[in-house]
Amino acid sequence: MTWSWHTAIAFGTAMLCALLPPLPANARDLSVGRTRLLKVPSQAATIAADGDVVRIDPGVYTDCAIWNASHLVIEATGPGVVIAGKTCAEMGIFVTQGDDITVRGITFADASVIWHNGAGIRAAGDNLTVEHSRFLHNENGILAGGGPDSVVRISDSTFIGNGTCIGRCAHGIYAGAPIALLEIDHSVFLDTKVGHHIKSRARNTVIRDNRVEDGPTGTASYLIDIPNGGNVLIQGNTMEKGAGSENPAVAISIGEEGMKNPTSVLIVEDNVFHNDEPTRTIFVRDSTPTPVEMSGNTITGDVELPAEPSK
């Protein structure tokens, strides 16, 4: 069932990509750096047109940018591209208003706003891909909105020390709208503060082959929160509930804020989970009428597992 469900998701998103309009023939490369005509990313954002590729040289940039064009690739030319210390429109360091944007190889640090939900990347348009990037000590690492067909994919990225709960809560990653799919793979979540490492209101959530750990100083509430249900695959992750968690009772929570998304499949398989709390933690709390399919998980510490569905 895991294979057929995930294949259906992949097929559906592939069809979505196939329907996207072709890139414009006059797409340009825009170079950003201390020795370039464009000194900071925001200057590139001002002139970027659909289909452009923005290449940022290594360096620390005190800057933020609102990207209105679509089909952009924004990437580092080498290690050490850090953007920190400034946010745009009280939203985030990068605010992606356009659709189909890829961000690659960039570090986003220290995003904060008056609402206490400042993001390394605030995705307002549809379809965001983030690869090989780092999110350090932001209020939200990534805060994703977007329309109902939007797909957010995060791969090979690191989230350390993000999160807060001042007035409203912020998280490592928060898909705050019922987008089509949030998919996260081969990424690290560590030392999240008060909020959740991953919170998803997406209609489909796929979390595979990641490290999701509180560590000795993390205070996150849930490791993974799927508050409105939806189809879920949590597979092949290494997860740890730390002794400082703000919510020691639960590691993964599904549906606790009401069933707003159709939920036909909940799969939690082949994960490694350890509870460092001195008291018992529920590994998966399922508040939906759909039973969780559990298999191949390695569980240590004082952990309560979901009850087996009745035959």
N, C-alpha and C positions, 0 to 999 in steps of 0.2 A: 504493500500500500504506500509506503514511503516513496518508492521509486515512481509509481504512477502519478501520485499527487504532485511531486516536485517536477516531474516531466511536464505535466500540464501547466504548471506555473511558468516554467522556462519557455514552453511553446507559446503561451499567451503573450509573454513579454517580448519574445522574438517577433511575433506578428505585429505587436505595437511598434517596435523599431522599424519594421519593414514598411509601415505606413507613414513614417516620418518623411517630410519633404527633403529632397536632395540638398546637399550643401551648396551654397552659392559658388559660382565659378571663380569669383574674384576674391576669395578668402585670402587673408594676409597673415604673415608672421609679424608679431609685435614684440620687440625686445625691450625688457625693462632691466635697469641696473644703474649703478653709480656712474658708469662711463657711457651710458646710452642717452639718446635723446629723451626717452621716457624714463624718468628717474625713479618713480614709485608706481606700484600697481594701479592706484586710482587714476593716474594719467592715462594708462592703457584702457581702463574701464570707460573713460569719457569718450574715447574715439573708437572703441571696439565695435565691429559690425558682425552680423551673423556669419558664423563659420570661421572666424579668425582663431589663430593659435597665439596665445600670449606666453612668452618664455621669460622667466624671471631668473636673473643671475643670483648666485649666493650672496647673502648679506642679511642684515637685520633691518627691517623696514618698520618705522613707526607710522602706520598708515592703515586705511581701511578703504573698501571699494564697493560700489553698487554696480553689479553687472546686469545691464538691461538687454544686451544682445543674446541671441540663442545660438546653439550648436558651437559653443566655445570650448576650447581646451586651454586650461590655465595650468602651466607646469613649470617646475623648477628645472634649470639647466644643469644643476648639480646639487650635492648635499649642502645644507646650511642656509636654506631660504627660510627665514623666520619673519612673520608678520605679527606685531604685538603692540599693545599700548594705546590702541585707538579703536573706536567703533563708529559705524555709520548709522544715522537715523535712529539711534537708541535701539539698534537691533543686533549688529554683529560686526565682525571684522570683514568678512566677505558676505554680502547680501546678494543672492542670485535671484534676480527677477526674471531673467530669460529662462528658456526651456533647454533641456538637453545639454547640460554643462558638465564637463569633466574637470576635476581638480586633482593634480598629481604632484607628490613630492614636496609639499609645503607644510611648515609648522605654524600653527595658529596658537597664540598664547595670551592669557590674561584678559580675555574679553569680559567686560562688565558694563552694565547700563543701569539707568535709574530704576528700571523695573526688576532688576536682579535676575534677568534671564538672557543676558547677553551671550551670543554664540560665536564660536570660531567661524562657523558657516551657518548663516540663516538662509535656508532654501525656501523661497517663496514661489518660484516657478516650478514647472514639471520636470521630472527626470534629472536626478543628480547622481553622478558617479564620483566617488572619492577613492583614490588609490595612493598607497605608500606615503601617507601623510600623518602628522602628529597634532594632537590637540592637548595642550598643557594648561591646566589651572584656569580654564574658562568657567563661566557660570553654566552654560551649556556647551558641550563639545560641538555637536551639530543639532540644530533645531529645524526640523523639516515640516513644511506645510505642503502646499501643492494641491492639484485637483485629484478627482477620484481615479484617474488613469495613471497617475504619476508613479514612477518606480525610483526608489533610492537604493543605491548599492554602495556598500563600504567594503573595501578589501585591503588587507595587508597594511592596516593603519593602527595607531597607538593613541589611547586616551588615558591620560594620567592626571589625577587631581582635579577633575572637573566636578561640577555639581554644587548646589546650594539650596537652601530653603528659607530665604528671607522674603516674606510676603507671599511669594509663589515659589514652587520648587523647580529646579533645573537639574539636568541629568547629563550623563555621558553622551548618549544619543537619545533624542526624543522625536519620534514621528508623531506629531501632534494632531494630524488630520487623518481621516480614513482613506489614505492613499491605497493604491492597488497592492504594492509590495515594498516591504523593507527587507533587504537581504544584506547580511553581514557575515564576512568570512575572513579567516586568518588574521584576526585583529586582536589587540590586547586592551583590556579595560582594567585599570588598577587604581586603587586609592581614591575612588569616587567619594564625594562628600555629601552626606545626608540624602540626596536624591538617589535615583536608581542608576545603575550602570547603563541599562538599556530599557527604554519605555517606548512601546509601540501601540498606536491605535490603527495601524495599517490593517487592511482586510486580510492580508497574508503576510506572515513574518517567518523568515528563514534565518536561523542563527547557527552557523556551522564552523567547526574547527577554530574556535577562538579561545583565548584565556580571559575569564571574567572573575576577578579576584579582589576581595577587599584588601588583603594584605594586613600588615600589623597596624597601620594607621588609618585605613579606610573606615568610613562611617556610613556607607550607603544603606539605604533601606532594603529594596529588593535587588537581587542580581539582575533579574529580568522581570519586567512588568508588562503584561498584555491586558490592559484594564477593560477593554470592550470586546474581548473574544476575537474571533477570526481564525483562519487556518494557521497552524503553527507547526514548524519543524525546528526542534532544538537538538542538534546532532553533533557528536564528536568534540564537544567543548570540555575544557578543564575549568572547573568552577570551585570557588572557595568562599565560604561565609566567615567573615572575620569576627573577632571578639568585640570589636567596637561598633558593630552595626547598629544603626538607629532602629531597625526592626528585626530583632533577633528571631522572630517566630517563623518567618517564611523566606525561602530563597527565591522561588519562582511563583509568581501569582498570575492567574488567568481569569479574567471576567469579573473582577471584584467591583468594578464600577458600572456594571450593567451590560447586558448582551445587546450591543448595537450592531455588531458585525455577524454575518452568517458564519457558523462554526460547524464544520463537518469533520475536520481531522485535527487532532492534537497528538503530536508524536514527540516523545522525549527519549532519545536512544543513543547508546554508545558514548555517554558522557562520563567524566570523572568528577565527582563532587565530594568535597570534604567540609565538614562543619567544625570550625574552631570555637564556636560558642560553647560556654559551659552548660547551657541548657539545650533542650531539644528544639530542632528546627524542622519545619515541614519542607520537604524538598520541592514538591509541586502542590500548590493549593489551587484546585480547579473549582471555580464557581459557576461553570457552565454545565448544561445538561449533557455535554459530549464527554465521554470518559477519555482520559489520557492513555495513550498506548505507550507503555514503558517496556524497554528491552535493552539489554547489554550495558546498563549503567553500573559503574563502580562507585559505591557509596561508603564513606567512612565517617566516623564521629557519631554523635547522638542525633539521629535523623529519623523523622517519620515519613514513610512512603505513602503515596495514595493507595486507597483501598482498591483491591481488584474488582472490576465490574462484575456484577452478578451474572451468572450463566442463564 
